[in-house]
Amino acid sequence: MQIRIDNASGRPVYQQIIDEVKRDIALGRLIKDEKLPTVRQLAGQLAINPNTIAKAYRQLEQEGIIVTKPGAGAFVANLDSSLSRAVRKRLVSKELERIAVEAFHMQIDRQALLEWFSSAVDKFNLPPGKGQANE
């Protein structure tokens, strides 16, 4: 697992770690039941405080992305979606709103944003919809 931290980013380091883990899972670089580096290993690799890694891992566990097994470490969870559709919608909608606000402040027009979003969706081979977008 290769995590890149952008110190110039306004995004907190723990959130960047969360984003990178989620991205690696979405791209298939991390798979179900794969062991993640320990907090100490990752803190050493990234040269950051172990508490930052622990915070990222806690949030990933709360979101159901990873599971922690006492004495064994952290592992990628079975993502067959233990989260309800409403919870998934809330989490993704929150991120999309954040991106829309950033686009507004960067004066990115609607069409460009939609094209970029469509390109990102294509990159991750998301399955086709089932016509239930408004749940």
Secondary structure, DSSP 4 states (H G I P E B T S, - for coil): ------TTSSS-HHHHHHHHHHHHHHTTSS-TTPBPPPHHHHHHHHTS-HHHHHHHHHHHHHTTSEEEETTTEEEE---S--S-HHHHHHHHHHHHHHHHHHHHHTT--HHHHHHHHHHHHHHTTPPPP-S-TT-
